Amino acid sequence: MNVLEVALSSISPEGTPFSRVVGADVVRPANVRDLDLGPVTVSGVFSHVDAEYIFHGRVSGTFLGICDRCLCGVEKPFDAEVIWVFVHGSARSPLEEFEDDEDEEFDEDSGVIMFEGVSINLAPATWDEVVLALPAKMLCNDDCAGLCPQCGANLNTAPCGCVPEPESGLSETGLKGLADMFPDLKKKPNRLED
């Protein structure tokens, strides 16, 4: 039994506390690229009402990576509140779910997770939350100065002394050639500025 599996017999209607700290390899599906991820914590309360098993809790952890601007090591924590509703039934492949979604405008049960057997595996839902929390850009801080484009020095630690390159204008973008090709055209004012 997986450490993120919960036996149905252990879930009471009043609520059953659940807390596990697992490695990324436990939540990552097979044949999926690994993420630089520290331990993941899944904690909350499981309860059941009629045929639905409800998990209300949090998924938290830390992404490990390199700053996209200055190439320093970065640890980005994440913490997501989750409410997962599980219903016993036949689990379908994502392709089958997609084909069914094309036929229906709105499915009230779209947030329901189907499971089979006598236990619920939280690993797939946990992985989904981890992927949704993944930052689009990994930065050590929001105002990271990055590296000097000339000498490669980290500008967060100290200025490097290189002469800054001039601001790119029309003359350096290659579009100046168009202005030279059409000297008779005058710059027209922008209508929005009127």
Buried (B, 14 or more C-beta within 10 A) or exposed (E): EEEBBBEBEEBEEEBBEBEBBBEBEBBBEEEEEEBBBBEBBBEBBBBBEEEEBBBBBBBBBBBBBEBBBBEBEBEBEBEBEBEBBBEBEEEEEEEEEEEEEEEEEEEEEEEBBEBEEEBBBBBEBBBBBBEEBEEEEBBBEEEBEBBBEEEEBBBBEEEEEEEEEEEEEEEEEEEEEEEEEEEEEEEEEEEEEE
